[in-house]
Amino acid sequence: MRSLYGTAYRMTRNAHDAEDLVQETFLRAYRAFDRFTAGSNIRAWLYTILYRVRTDAFRRSARSPTTVELLGEGPSVPPPQEALARGGEDIARALQALPEAFRAAVILRDVEDFSYEEIARILAVPIGTVMSSIHRGRALLRQALAGSRP
């Protein structure tokens, strides 16, 4: 569940949306459990459902108006915990800036450690597309991270 939530958070960039995404994933998995093939990779099956739920949510959100949260007056200096975590912020920011297709492939390969074949099944694309997406996504990450260094 933690792994699914982490991936959902990276896909949605919002904690509440990630929780909803994981909850919907488990709900769909429960409803479709009779179609799960015993002996197959349940982790890849759940990630396939997660990716499809995200795609459905993405399509729905494109049709609905967006709301913006207004931030109130807060402290001008970040808390010390945030200052310590800044090292990973550049990577997270660069990862979030990737186009959706590249981001999904890079996250599933480099963060979740799926094989190319599993990613191809999860994303429902040919393996060559997976390899190309990962290569191009990594190149964009390198480029973004090289530009963020002093």
N, C-alpha and C positions, 0 to 999 in steps of 0.2 A: 504494500500500500504506500509506503514512503517513497519508493522508487517511482510509482505511478504519479504520486502527488508532485514529486520533484519535476518530472517531465511535464506534467500538466501546468505547473507554475511557469516553467520556462516557455511553454507554448502560449499561455494566456497573459503572462506578465502581471497577474492579479491573483492574490491569495484566495479571495472569495470565488472567483471564477474557476480556479484550479480545484477547489473543494467540490464545487458543483459538478465539474467535469469528471472527477474521480467517482463521485457518488453516482452519476449517470452511467459511467462505465461499469461499475459493479452491478447496478440495476439491470443493465442490458445483458451483462454476463450471466446473471442469475436467471433471467428470462430465457436465455438461449443456451443454458447449460446442457440441455438434452442434445444439442447439435455439436457439442465439444467432442472431439475424437480422443478417446483415452489413449495415452501414450504419446500424444503430441505435445508440443511446447506450450504450456499454459501461459507462460510469461509473454510469449509472442502473441498469443491469442488475445490476452488482455490489452496489450499495446495496440493491436489492430483495432480493437473496439474503442480504445481511448482516442486514437487518431481519427476514427470515423465520427465519434461523438464531437470532437473538436471541429472537424470539417462541417458537420451539421450546424453546430453553434456559430461558427464563423459565417456561414451562409445566412442564418437567421439574423445575426447582428448587423449584417450588411443592409438588411431591410428595415431595421429599427433605428430610431434617433439615438444619438449618443448624449450622455450626460457628463458634465464636468464637475468635479468636486472642487469647491473653492477652499483654498487653504487660508486659515486665519493667521494672525500674528503669532509667530513662534520664536523660539530662541534663534539668534543669528549664528551661533556657534554650534556645530554638530556635537552630539554626545561623544564621549571617548570611544564607545563601542563602534560607532560608525567610522571613526577615524582609523581604527585598527582593521576594519573590513574593507577599506578602500582598495587594497591590492586586487581583490577579486571583482571589484566594481567595473574596472576597465574590461575585463573578460566578459562579464555579464552584459555590460552595455553593448559590446561588440557583437555578442551572440544575439542579443535582442534586435540589433539593427539588421541582421541578415534577413533576406527574403524568406518567407514562410517555407517554401520547398527546401531550400538549403538548410535552414535552421532545424527543421524536423529531421532531416537525414544526419546532420552533424551531431545533434543531441542523441539520437538513437545509436549512433556508432561510437562516438567518443565519450559520451557520458554514461549511457546505459549499456554499452558494450555488446550490442547485438551484431550478428554477422551480416554480411551484405545480403545473403539470401533471406534472412529473417526480416531485414529492413524492407526488402523488395516486396515481401508478402504483406508486411504491416502497411506500407504506403500504397500497395497495389500498383506498383510501377515495375518496369523491367530492371534487371540487375545493373545493366549499363547506365541507366538513368540514375540509379542510386550511387554508383561509383562516380559519375560525373558531378552529381549534386554535392557529394562529400568533398570531392577535389575542389570544386569551385567555392563551396562554403568555407573550407579551410583557407583558401587563398584570400578570400574577402576578410576573414578573421585576421590573418597575418597582416594584411594591408591596414586594417583598422587599428590593430594594436601597435603597429610600427608608427602610425601617425599620432598615437596618444602618448608616446614616450617623449620626455623632454630631450 
